[in-house]
């Protein structure tokens, strides 16, 4: 019955796939402890008539696995169960300890068959999109009037604590031997990890040992590598750079990211779920050679080929309404034929 209580809390009371996911993470005894949360170690022990140290051991194990979250990461006395399936997905899969292909398969099947609509609903809160695109640093570094909260390197520099973990989404595709078509990331190789945690997110990562602490310099180098690979920087949809709400700098790809996958299976356009940057891409038709690199790198299908009147060659052009201003195309263009241009006011990014 304990698994069913947790399934109910997650919004999937009759899902056999969710039950199998939970069974991969904990046995019946662990599920019984988790089902009584929130509460302190002492409170749960009293409810179960169990030794306090045994309850603590169970909760510590569930903390490491990403099932429960302590209020204080260092002095772990009060715990709660994960908030929703997105938090369970990210916390359990974004860890160097998660190297189980069967667990990855269950999540892939669960998202594609059952969870995509629920994930889509978490991306918009009270009518406001939860996340926004931050343009690639190398696409905006020479532009005028770039705001501090759209310069990803400046945003990273002011963080007091930074960590990196394997991306939960790319961990699934890697464990299932599909791999990401944009970058290489393996849970077994720390040098390939690309999900940056900041602030409280970094503290959480370090305390439970799911990733490693890195320096500002290491994070900035990682930004360069990710932009070269063609990943999209994402941030909380706020102009704040350091804030309790900000715990992660996702660096996403359209073939692995749970948000992109959920949007696809829910048939919901990404512009309803993810906020664009203030920029759009513009292509200099004279410099464009029609090599199609920008088309291959674009995650939003916002670039297409056309043949200008009087030209023998096909050229690339931007479909402006589809462009999110991520700058991935700018960074990848060897002809320097693409630039970003600000088309929205500073107040477009909410406080």
Steps between C-alpha positions, in 0.01 A plus 500: 500500500795733563594513131142593416512792746812632328348446157197701611726783620671505161168510316515150349302278738439220250823505300682168493799671343523751785477215749789322329705822507439534875582133557835555328577772754377344826362187657168480685658616825650805330167578335327479836742755648468733199120478506490656847694811400528788557646466847808466713695179552363483852140555390513227233668258742225559753223446244652173384621375837840466341847577635597858431837409352339249265262769371794738458690239299201445271447874448869557432489231233189657344668843513798368304265339245302823447172380655486728806627853559625622840415855609862551609746319276772482768297438816253252360215457746186615315419337165230524235413280204583642156260769382399346164608259228737757345691529826508120535623464141771763534620410850516125441653511152739796534744302709822316440350210697219443250637267236206261453371454143175341624425804717567725201271289282217528751527879505509524120190284469324682786557847349400397149190303604367667813692793647548745213187703570579526872854618423366761258277638778803554728665726242247778548411629846218750554511591132875561500753277329739353754815514284651732241768473235829678567688584179838341438781715639698480176196623309450818708843583646567777245147640490405830666259530794514137609333472841685336792229236531532389137879463510542141613864544597428798723211305652735212582774725639287633787392159630640415844492125442498303174479129428452282195302178462422269209188629322200291606356506148819411313569231759186323376598514133859397578399204717263383227791521254331760282724787605451870434552620144636836619749409772661211681409458867554187704415445864827307537717790377500815715677694226191475279237620751312813397221575748615794715357538850523832685417627848281262697497261205879474522484445877250219447720339235814514712341375822338193344795424275308499173754723327813703570576856604677706233665842489371803312783456251403138439137600452592772248708250303202266504281778358740535206494125434122478514455791261741337256291180520178695443318473832242758615554689825190519718431691821209568732265749334608796710748787473651390830837332484546391861175399668360205697287415193810458286672167547593378152633609164363237264680461169251327283461317171181428311558128459548413869346775717189385689334834424550469124397133505188575707403789272535270199281223644246752631493681164563834675722765332816582696422871496209427734733333749836676476566875490710634216800727549479865395678417173438349160754377247559686173685352202719696258399345169820618332720312748280190521629204297198276560710245691202412725704488821260746662203282405665196658578693820160668543285337768185689404475435124533875455733497199423380150655510156369713215634618166510879467370641175776501242727272706623157400575405860269427786539715809384473860231723644355536848132439568476780753191383685673169575834649607575495877817709475722231650795589276599140431493570126722808543770306685503223239513715187853491355413770248396744777180549303266498800459760772258548788291813523303621803132533407339509845538759779689437826174467693417194289696303760291508820632581848 
